[in-house]
């Protein structure tokens, strides 16, 4: 393991300095050091999507993304999507369509849809399904999640 160093991170529009090993997973720093708990530990292998954040607008699995790898990028968590306490369009669509049951996958679903809409504001149903194919939801709210993603795409 590498020695500890101070790393400056841009998280949700704010500069934060943490003292960690550069190979520390971003997820641990977000949750344990910065108190941002929306990204969840799911599999720890980058396969389930529960830990998804945006790195310069691109969906990234924070459990396998190291702090050292993102020190020069803008990181956005679910907490950073809201503006003046109001949910952004993707968050609002998930609320309106009740696209959660247990809610554990919700962070990854919302952040993945947000990244898709930043890249492609009007995706087709097939593109939405393809984008979400690697995000796991064990509760089976897939129909509501897809409805929320379609609604969010219509609102941008």
C-alpha positions in Angstrom: 0.0 0.0 0.0 1.2 3.5 -0.8 2.1 6.0 1.9 -0.4 8.7 2.8 -0.5 12.0 0.9 -2.8 15.0 0.7 -5.0 14.9 -2.3 -7.2 17.7 -3.4 -10.5 16.6 -4.8 -13.3 18.6 -6.5 -16.5 17.1 -5.1 -19.9 18.6 -5.9 -18.3 21.9 -6.8 -16.2 22.2 -3.7 -12.5 21.6 -3.2 -11.8 19.1 -0.5 -8.4 17.9 0.7 -8.0 14.4 2.2 -5.0 12.6 3.5 -5.1 9.1 2.1 -3.2 6.6 0.1 -3.6 7.5 -3.6 -4.9 3.9 -4.2 -7.7 4.3 -1.7 -11.1 3.7 -3.4 -13.0 6.9 -4.0 -16.1 5.4 -2.4 -14.3 5.1 1.0 -13.2 8.7 0.9 -16.7 10.0 -0.1 -18.4 8.0 2.6 -15.9 8.0 5.5 -14.0 11.2 5.1 -16.5 13.5 3.4 -19.8 12.2 4.8 -21.4 11.8 1.4 -23.3 8.6 1.8 -25.4 8.3 -1.4 -22.9 6.1 -3.1 -23.3 2.6 -1.6 -20.9 -0.3 -1.2 -22.5 -3.1 -3.1 -20.1 -5.6 -4.6 -16.7 -3.8 -4.3 -15.9 -5.1 -7.8 -17.4 -2.4 -9.9 -20.1 -4.7 -11.1 -23.4 -3.7 -9.4 -23.5 0.0 -9.9 -24.6 1.0 -6.3 -21.4 3.2 -5.9 -21.8 5.1 -9.2 -20.6 8.8 -9.2 -19.9 11.1 -12.1 -16.3 11.9 -13.0 -16.4 14.9 -15.4 -19.9 13.9 -16.3 -19.1 10.2 -17.0 -20.5 7.4 -14.8 -17.7 5.8 -12.8 -17.8 3.0 -10.2 -16.3 4.6 -7.1 -15.5 1.3 -5.4 -12.8 0.6 -8.0 -11.8 4.2 -8.9 -8.9 5.3 -6.8 -8.5 8.8 -5.3 -5.2 9.3 -7.1 -6.9 8.7 -10.4 -9.5 11.4 -10.0 -7.6 14.2 -8.3 -7.7 16.4 -11.4 -11.4 15.8 -12.3 -14.8 17.1 -11.1 -16.6 14.4 -9.0 -20.4 14.6 -8.6 -22.3 12.5 -6.2 -26.1 12.2 -5.9 -26.0 14.9 -3.2 -24.5 17.2 -5.8 -27.3 16.9 -8.3 -29.8 18.9 -6.4 -29.9 22.7 -6.9 -31.0 25.0 -4.1 -32.5 22.0 -2.3 -34.6 21.0 -5.3 -34.1 17.7 -7.0 -32.7 17.8 -10.5 -34.9 16.4 -13.3 -33.6 12.9 -13.1 -34.1 12.8 -9.3 -37.6 14.2 -9.7 -38.5 11.7 -12.3 -37.4 8.8 -10.0 -39.5 10.4 -7.2 -42.6 10.9 -9.5 -42.4 7.3 -10.8 -41.7 5.8 -7.4 -38.7 4.0 -9.0 -37.4 2.5 -5.8 -38.4 -0.3 -3.4 -35.5 -0.8 -1.1 -33.6 2.1 -2.6 -30.1 0.5 -2.5 -29.6 0.6 -6.2 -31.2 4.1 -6.6 -27.9 6.0 -6.4 -26.4 4.0 -9.3 -29.5 4.1 -11.4 -29.9 7.9 -11.1 -26.3 8.7 -11.6 -26.1 6.4 -14.7 -29.2 8.0 -16.2 -27.8 11.4 -15.4 -24.5 10.5 -17.3 -26.5 9.2 -20.2 -28.6 12.4 -20.5 -25.5 14.5 -20.3 -24.1 12.6 -23.3 -27.4 12.0 -25.1 -30.4 14.2 -24.0 -33.0 12.2 -25.9 -32.0 8.5 -25.8 -34.2 5.8 -27.2 -35.7 3.1 -25.0 -33.0 0.7 -26.3 -30.3 3.2 -25.4 -31.7 3.6 -21.8 -31.9 -0.2 -21.4 -28.4 -0.6 -22.7 -27.0 2.1 -20.4 -28.7 0.5 -17.3 -27.8 -3.1 -18.2 -25.0 -3.3 -15.7 -26.8 -1.7 -12.7 -28.4 -4.3 -10.5 -31.8 -4.0 -8.8 -32.8 -7.0 -6.8 -36.2 -5.7 -5.9 -37.5 -5.7 -9.4 -38.5 -2.1 -9.9 -37.1 -2.2 -13.4 -40.4 -1.0 -15.1 -40.6 2.1 -12.8 -36.9 2.8 -13.3 -37.3 2.7 -17.1 -40.4 4.9 -16.8 -38.4 7.4 -14.7 -35.5 7.4 -17.1 -37.9 8.1 -20.1 -39.6 10.9 -18.1 -36.3 12.5 -17.2 -35.2 12.4 -20.9 -38.4 14.2 -21.9 -37.9 16.9 -19.3 -34.4 17.9 -20.4 
